[in-house]
Amino acid sequence: MDSELLQYFIRKKINDYLKRQSYTRGQLRHKLLLLPFKYPHHKYYPHYTAEAVDVVLDKFVASGLINDQEIAMARCNFWMEKSWSNRKILDQLKHKLFLDKEVLEECKQLLSDREELEFTDKIKKQLNEKIARWQAKNLDKRAISQKIYTYLAQKSYSSDSIRSLLKEIWNHDD
């Protein structure tokens, strides 16, 4: 297949994706390179190569239609507002948005300025409700602390943040 024609169909497919929502370069690359495997008998998809996809994506990035940094910062801020831990946010940025190292470093910088516990009002409220239930079941302080630790660890909070939150909770009760 002619490379110009192939690039045309790749551009067309990228436009279809971008009409629905914004994607990072890595996400689009991933989606486009999966198409030949998902639809091996399609007329055009089996011809999609990494080189052809990269050429077209580079043009979209150069024109500003794809802006990884803008998308990453928007998602990062959205997830911070949802009280996600820094580790969980970085995992999502790395594994769901397929960001390159430079953009990831900028996101890490944004997250390093944020103290995880600033964004835990919702979590604290949930924990206070859980603690009340656990105390009603006559669980001791140690058992409750273990449950809190497990709960927050599952939400990807760091052990330092969890310990600090436990101190705050138990000092508050005294």
MOURLIN-V29187 format. One record per residue. SS is DSSP state (h for helix, s for strand, l for the rest). Layout:
ss=SS
ss=SS
This chain:
ss=l
ss=l
ss=h
ss=h
ss=h
ss=h
ss=h
ss=h
ss=h
ss=h
ss=h
ss=h
ss=h
ss=h
ss=h
ss=h
ss=h
ss=h
ss=h
ss=h
ss=l
ss=l
ss=l
ss=l
ss=h
ss=h
ss=h
ss=h
ss=h
ss=h
ss=h
ss=h
ss=h
ss=h
ss=h
ss=h
ss=h
ss=h
ss=l
ss=l
ss=l
ss=l
ss=l
ss=l
ss=h
ss=h
ss=h
ss=l
ss=l
ss=h
ss=h
ss=h
ss=h
ss=h
ss=h
ss=h
ss=h
ss=h
ss=h
ss=h
ss=h
ss=h
ss=h
ss=l
ss=l
ss=l
ss=l
ss=h
ss=h
ss=h
ss=h
ss=h
ss=h
ss=h
ss=h
ss=h
ss=h
ss=h
ss=h
ss=h
ss=h
ss=l
ss=l
ss=l
ss=l
ss=h
ss=h
ss=h
ss=h
ss=h
ss=h
ss=h
ss=h
ss=h
ss=h
ss=l
ss=l
ss=l
ss=l
ss=l
ss=h
ss=h
ss=h
ss=h
ss=h
ss=h
ss=h
ss=h
ss=h
ss=h
ss=h
ss=h
ss=l
ss=l
ss=l
ss=h
ss=h
ss=h
ss=h
ss=l
ss=h
ss=h
ss=h
ss=h
ss=h
ss=h
ss=h
ss=h
ss=h
ss=h
ss=h
ss=h
ss=h
ss=h
ss=h
ss=h
ss=l
ss=l
ss=l
ss=l
ss=h
ss=h
ss=h
ss=h
ss=h
ss=h
ss=h
ss=h
ss=h
ss=h
ss=h
ss=h
ss=h
ss=h
ss=l
ss=l
ss=l
ss=l
ss=h
ss=h
ss=h
ss=h
ss=h
ss=h
ss=h
ss=h
ss=h
ss=h
ss=h
ss=h
ss=h
ss=h
ss=h
ss=l
